[in-house]
Amino acid sequence: MLKSGHEKIKKQMEPPEPLTMKSFFREWVLPLGTEALVLFVLLKFIFMINFVPTESMWPTLPTHSALFSTRIFYKENIERGDILVFRSDETGKVLIKRCIGLPGETVTVGSDGSVRIDGDLLAEPYVSSDSDYSGVFEVPEGCYLFFGDNRGNSLDARYWQEPYISEDKLMGKALFVLWPIGSFGTLE
């Protein structure tokens, strides 16, 4: 046993083997390349990172928030209140808003800021400010209606010429806030 300990010390004192092209490829290029490929596949097909450039979702998502979203979600499982990522043809941008209206529903926005779904008052504890907008939305089948949480400072479906987002424009479901650190954590 003493001999094997002595051999270990002797082996540690030997100079390292010279770095050959083969060992460099095997020890550096292959592992880093594999990690980069896995990260690319994950971010291209499964997850995405999105940014919130405005105050439209405050206080749920502060301005300049970075979100971790999943591209894999079942559109038939979308619920009112989910925060989704979608492409708006009208604005030409990728947006992040809260789902308010589901396919086939009538959404009525009162001048006091209240929202009713098919006549029932919607409890919205996440709304940070009201607006004086009022209107009625008949959400078509296969489409959704999205509003920002900061109703007084959100250019959302209430102001778009085409307020409904078809399900083929949905890109992902926001799951987690990465930045700012004070908001770090899962979305509820």
Short mmCIF file of the C-alpha atoms (twelve columns), coordinates in Angstrom:
data_MODEL
# 
_entry.id   MODEL 
# 
loop_
_atom_site.group_PDB 
_atom_site.id 
_atom_site.type_symbol 
_atom_site.label_atom_id 
_atom_site.label_alt_id 
_atom_site.label_comp_id 
_atom_site.label_asym_id 
_atom_site.label_seq_id 
_atom_site.Cartn_x 
_atom_site.Cartn_y 
_atom_site.Cartn_z 
_atom_site.pdbx_PDB_model_num 
ATOM 1   C CA . MET A 1   0.000   0.000  0.000   1 
ATOM 2   C CA . LEU A 2   2.839   2.361  0.756   1 
ATOM 3   C CA . LYS A 3   4.355   1.536  -2.605  1 
ATOM 4   C CA . SER A 4   1.189   2.449  -4.526  1 
ATOM 5   C CA . GLY A 5   1.008   5.830  -2.720  1 
ATOM 6   C CA . HIS A 6   4.636   6.473  -3.664  1 
ATOM 7   C CA . GLU A 7   3.881   5.568  -7.298  1 
ATOM 8   C CA . LYS A 8   0.986   8.062  -7.363  1 
ATOM 9   C CA . ILE A 9   3.242   10.869 -6.148  1 
ATOM 10  C CA . LYS A 10  5.890   9.935  -8.699  1 
ATOM 11  C CA . LYS A 11  3.301   9.919  -11.506 1 
ATOM 12  C CA . GLN A 12  1.996   13.375 -10.452 1 
ATOM 13  C CA . MET A 13  5.495   14.791 -10.622 1 
ATOM 14  C CA . GLU A 14  6.028   13.640 -14.224 1 
ATOM 15  C CA . PRO A 15  5.633   16.374 -16.856 1 
ATOM 16  C CA . PRO A 16  2.287   16.346 -18.678 1 
ATOM 17  C CA . GLU A 17  2.064   14.750 -22.070 1 
ATOM 18  C CA . PRO A 18  2.496   17.253 -24.883 1 
ATOM 19  C CA . LEU A 19  -0.743  18.552 -26.378 1 
ATOM 20  C CA . THR A 20  -1.218  16.991 -29.785 1 
ATOM 21  C CA . MET A 21  -3.823  17.933 -32.316 1 
ATOM 22  C CA . LYS A 22  -5.635  14.666 -31.592 1 
ATOM 23  C CA . SER A 23  -5.687  15.235 -27.811 1 
ATOM 24  C CA . PHE A 24  -6.680  18.900 -28.283 1 
ATOM 25  C CA . PHE A 25  -9.621  17.826 -30.456 1 
ATOM 26  C CA . ARG A 26  -10.646 15.048 -28.032 1 
ATOM 27  C CA . GLU A 27  -10.276 17.120 -24.843 1 
ATOM 28  C CA . TRP A 28  -11.442 20.574 -26.003 1 
ATOM 29  C CA . VAL A 29  -13.081 20.769 -29.408 1 
ATOM 30  C CA . LEU A 30  -15.329 17.706 -29.128 1 
ATOM 31  C CA . PRO A 31  -16.786 18.492 -25.649 1 
ATOM 32  C CA . LEU A 32  -17.279 22.220 -26.382 1 
ATOM 33  C CA . GLY A 33  -18.716 21.491 -29.819 1 
ATOM 34  C CA . THR A 34  -21.142 18.961 -28.342 1 
ATOM 35  C CA . GLU A 35  -22.250 21.436 -25.673 1 
ATOM 36  C CA . ALA A 36  -22.762 24.166 -28.276 1 
ATOM 37  C CA . LEU A 37  -24.772 21.802 -30.496 1 
ATOM 38  C CA . VAL A 38  -27.004 20.713 -27.602 1 
ATOM 39  C CA . LEU A 39  -27.556 24.347 -26.567 1 
ATOM 40  C CA . PHE A 40  -28.387 25.306 -30.161 1 
ATOM 41  C CA . VAL A 41  -30.939 22.471 -30.511 1 
ATOM 42  C CA . LEU A 42  -32.538 23.325 -27.152 1 
ATOM 43  C CA . LEU A 43  -32.883 27.038 -27.980 1 
ATOM 44  C CA . LYS A 44  -33.974 26.455 -31.583 1 
ATOM 45  C CA . PHE A 45  -36.592 23.748 -31.068 1 
ATOM 46  C CA . ILE A 46  -37.547 23.448 -27.392 1 
ATOM 47  C CA . PHE A 47  -36.890 26.680 -25.476 1 
ATOM 48  C CA . MET A 48  -36.425 30.354 -26.248 1 
ATOM 49  C CA . ILE A 49  -35.355 33.462 -24.414 1 
ATOM 50  C CA . ASN A 50  -37.579 36.518 -24.844 1 
ATOM 51  C CA . PHE A 51  -37.259 40.124 -23.760 1 
ATOM 52  C CA . VAL A 52  -39.939 42.536 -22.562 1 
ATOM 53  C CA . PRO A 53  -38.927 45.975 -23.890 1 
ATOM 54  C CA . THR A 54  -41.792 48.029 -22.417 1 
ATOM 55  C CA . GLU A 55  -43.890 48.504 -19.268 1 
ATOM 56  C CA . SER A 56  -46.908 46.730 -20.760 1 
ATOM 57  C CA . MET A 57  -46.669 43.731 -18.411 1 
ATOM 58  C CA . TRP A 58  -45.567 45.607 -15.273 1 
ATOM 59  C CA . PRO A 59  -45.478 44.624 -12.381 1 
ATOM 60  C CA . THR A 60  -45.596 40.943 -13.386 1 
ATOM 61  C CA . LEU A 61  -42.722 41.509 -15.819 1 
ATOM 62  C CA . PRO A 62  -40.630 44.634 -15.258 1 
ATOM 63  C CA . THR A 63  -39.348 46.603 -18.250 1 
ATOM 64  C CA . HIS A 64  -36.341 44.900 -19.907 1 
ATOM 65  C CA . SER A 65  -37.156 41.510 -18.365 1 
ATOM 66  C CA . ALA A 66  -35.616 38.383 -19.874 1 
ATOM 67  C CA . LEU A 67  -37.887 35.336 -19.930 1 
ATOM 68  C CA . PHE A 68  -37.323 31.652 -20.430 1 
ATOM 69  C CA . SER A 69  -40.161 30.217 -22.537 1 
ATOM 70  C CA . THR A 70  -40.997 26.806 -23.928 1 
ATOM 71  C CA . ARG A 71  -41.836 26.232 -27.562 1 
ATOM 72  C CA . ILE A 72  -43.458 22.918 -26.661 1 
ATOM 73  C CA . PHE A 73  -46.916 23.375 -25.215 1 
ATOM 74  C CA . TYR A 74  -50.368 22.085 -26.050 1 
ATOM 75  C CA . LYS A 75  -52.513 24.794 -27.560 1 
ATOM 76  C CA . GLU A 76  -55.648 23.018 -26.388 1 
ATOM 77  C CA . ASN A 77  -54.374 23.469 -22.788 1 
ATOM 78  C CA . ILE A 78  -54.073 27.266 -22.971 1 
ATOM 79  C CA . GLU A 79  -55.861 28.846 -20.052 1 
ATOM 80  C CA . ARG A 80  -56.990 32.368 -19.365 1 
ATOM 81  C CA . GLY A 81  -54.195 34.108 -17.489 1 
ATOM 82  C CA . ASP A 82  -51.331 32.268 -19.229 1 
ATOM 83  C CA . ILE A 83  -48.511 34.530 -20.402 1 
ATOM 84  C CA . LEU A 84  -47.752 33.625 -23.991 1 
ATOM 85  C CA . VAL A 85  -45.258 34.614 -26.672 1 
ATOM 86  C CA . PHE A 86  -46.736 35.251 -30.117 1 
ATOM 87  C CA . ARG A 87  -46.064 36.977 -33.407 1 
ATOM 88  C CA . SER A 88  -48.321 39.907 -34.223 1 
ATOM 89  C CA . ASP A 89  -48.716 40.497 -37.948 1 
ATOM 90  C CA . GLU A 90  -50.128 43.928 -37.226 1 
ATOM 91  C CA . THR A 91  -47.129 45.165 -35.253 1 
ATOM 92  C CA . GLY A 92  -44.599 42.953 -37.034 1 
ATOM 93  C CA . LYS A 93  -43.141 42.033 -33.628 1 
ATOM 94  C CA . VAL A 94  -42.917 39.142 -31.231 1 
ATOM 95  C CA . LEU A 95  -45.000 40.110 -28.189 1 
ATOM 96  C CA . ILE A 96  -45.512 38.801 -24.675 1 
ATOM 97  C CA . LYS A 97  -48.994 39.315 -23.210 1 
ATOM 98  C CA . ARG A 98  -51.527 37.653 -20.953 1 
ATOM 99  C CA . CYS A 99  -54.280 35.536 -22.519 1 
ATOM 100 C CA . ILE A 100 -57.639 37.082 -21.630 1 
ATOM 101 C CA . GLY A 101 -60.063 35.680 -24.213 1 
ATOM 102 C CA . LEU A 102 -60.306 32.079 -25.399 1 
ATOM 103 C CA . PRO A 103 -61.852 30.883 -28.676 1 
ATOM 104 C CA . GLY A 104 -65.611 31.463 -28.898 1 
ATOM 105 C CA . GLU A 105 -65.853 33.822 -25.905 1 
ATOM 106 C CA . THR A 106 -67.285 37.320 -25.653 1 
ATOM 107 C CA . VAL A 107 -64.985 39.667 -23.739 1 
ATOM 108 C CA . THR A 108 -66.459 42.954 -22.560 1 
ATOM 109 C CA . VAL A 109 -64.198 45.696 -21.245 1 
ATOM 110 C CA . GLY A 110 -66.009 48.286 -19.126 1 
ATOM 111 C CA . SER A 111 -65.064 51.978 -18.965 1 
ATOM 112 C CA . ASP A 112 -64.048 51.340 -15.334 1 
ATOM 113 C CA . GLY A 113 -61.442 48.791 -16.505 1 
ATOM 114 C CA . SER A 114 -63.461 45.739 -15.539 1 
ATOM 115 C CA . VAL A 115 -63.358 42.697 -17.824 1 
ATOM 116 C CA . ARG A 116 -66.263 40.304 -18.248 1 
ATOM 117 C CA . ILE A 117 -66.092 36.941 -19.978 1 
ATOM 118 C CA . ASP A 118 -69.487 35.892 -21.341 1 
ATOM 119 C CA . GLY A 119 -71.032 38.193 -18.727 1 
ATOM 120 C CA . ASP A 120 -69.006 36.946 -15.724 1 
ATOM 121 C CA . LEU A 121 -66.636 39.404 -14.024 1 
ATOM 122 C CA . LEU A 122 -63.003 38.338 -14.394 1 
ATOM 123 C CA . ALA A 123 -60.860 38.661 -11.256 1 
ATOM 124 C CA . GLU A 124 -57.521 40.134 -12.340 1 
ATOM 125 C CA . PRO A 125 -55.206 40.626 -9.345  1 
ATOM 126 C CA . TYR A 126 -52.249 41.040 -11.733 1 
ATOM 127 C CA . VAL A 127 -53.587 44.253 -13.353 1 
ATOM 128 C CA . SER A 128 -51.515 47.230 -12.207 1 
ATOM 129 C CA . SER A 129 -53.488 50.110 -13.712 1 
ATOM 130 C CA . ASP A 130 -56.822 50.690 -15.371 1 
ATOM 131 C CA . SER A 131 -57.604 52.496 -18.576 1 
ATOM 132 C CA . ASP A 132 -60.709 54.261 -19.786 1 
ATOM 133 C CA . TYR A 133 -61.029 51.973 -22.813 1 
ATOM 134 C CA . SER A 134 -64.327 50.147 -23.255 1 
ATOM 135 C CA . GLY A 135 -65.363 47.688 -25.909 1 
ATOM 136 C CA . VAL A 136 -66.638 44.235 -26.778 1 
ATOM 137 C CA . PHE A 137 -64.605 41.456 -28.402 1 
ATOM 138 C CA . GLU A 138 -66.089 38.337 -29.994 1 
ATOM 139 C CA . VAL A 139 -63.113 35.965 -30.046 1 
ATOM 140 C CA . PRO A 140 -63.304 33.751 -33.174 1 
ATOM 141 C CA . GLU A 141 -62.678 30.009 -33.017 1 
ATOM 142 C CA . GLY A 142 -58.963 29.226 -33.312 1 
ATOM 143 C CA . CYS A 143 -57.995 32.681 -31.991 1 
ATOM 144 C CA . TYR A 144 -57.073 34.284 -28.668 1 
ATOM 145 C CA . LEU A 145 -57.278 37.765 -27.146 1 
ATOM 146 C CA . PHE A 146 -54.285 39.237 -25.293 1 
ATOM 147 C CA . PHE A 147 -53.936 42.234 -22.966 1 
ATOM 148 C CA . GLY A 148 -50.983 43.620 -21.031 1 
ATOM 149 C CA . ASP A 149 -51.131 43.677 -17.220 1 
ATOM 150 C CA . ASN A 150 -50.382 47.406 -17.140 1 
ATOM 151 C CA . ARG A 151 -53.655 48.353 -18.860 1 
ATOM 152 C CA . GLY A 152 -53.023 52.076 -18.618 1 
ATOM 153 C CA . ASN A 153 -49.715 51.716 -20.501 1 
ATOM 154 C CA . SER A 154 -50.128 48.760 -22.854 1 
ATOM 155 C CA . LEU A 155 -50.720 48.905 -26.591 1 
ATOM 156 C CA . ASP A 156 -52.447 45.558 -26.795 1 
ATOM 157 C CA . ALA A 157 -55.445 43.966 -28.557 1 
ATOM 158 C CA . ARG A 158 -57.735 46.744 -27.310 1 
ATOM 159 C CA . TYR A 159 -56.019 49.125 -29.741 1 
ATOM 160 C CA . TRP A 160 -55.143 46.853 -32.661 1 
ATOM 161 C CA . GLN A 161 -57.157 46.890 -35.878 1 
ATOM 162 C CA . GLU A 162 -57.089 43.084 -35.794 1 
ATOM 163 C CA . PRO A 163 -57.246 42.220 -32.075 1 
ATOM 164 C CA . TYR A 164 -57.292 38.422 -32.376 1 
ATOM 165 C CA . ILE A 165 -54.195 36.241 -32.577 1 
ATOM 166 C CA . SER A 166 -54.660 32.943 -34.407 1 
ATOM 167 C CA . GLU A 167 -53.217 29.873 -32.761 1 
ATOM 168 C CA . ASP A 168 -50.698 29.397 -35.582 1 
ATOM 169 C CA . LYS A 169 -49.039 32.668 -34.437 1 
ATOM 170 C CA . LEU A 170 -48.473 31.368 -30.895 1 
ATOM 171 C CA . MET A 171 -44.783 30.681 -30.364 1 
ATOM 172 C CA . GLY A 172 -44.429 29.663 -26.740 1 
ATOM 173 C CA . LYS A 173 -45.468 29.865 -23.138 1 
ATOM 174 C CA . ALA A 174 -43.441 31.994 -20.720 1 
ATOM 175 C CA . LEU A 175 -42.292 29.929 -17.742 1 
ATOM 176 C CA . PHE A 176 -39.517 31.686 -15.886 1 
ATOM 177 C CA . VAL A 177 -38.083 35.182 -15.358 1 
ATOM 178 C CA . LEU A 178 -34.304 35.235 -15.765 1 
ATOM 179 C CA . TRP A 179 -33.748 38.974 -15.370 1 
ATOM 180 C CA . PRO A 180 -33.925 41.239 -13.418 1 
ATOM 181 C CA . ILE A 181 -32.616 39.285 -10.441 1 
ATOM 182 C CA . GLY A 182 -35.313 40.767 -8.170  1 
ATOM 183 C CA . SER A 183 -37.989 39.048 -10.303 1 
ATOM 184 C CA . PHE A 184 -36.027 35.823 -10.826 1 
ATOM 185 C CA . GLY A 185 -38.305 32.781 -10.607 1 
ATOM 186 C CA . THR A 186 -41.254 30.964 -12.105 1 
ATOM 187 C CA . LEU A 187 -44.244 32.826 -13.494 1 
ATOM 188 C CA . GLU A 188 -47.591 32.234 -11.873 1 
# 
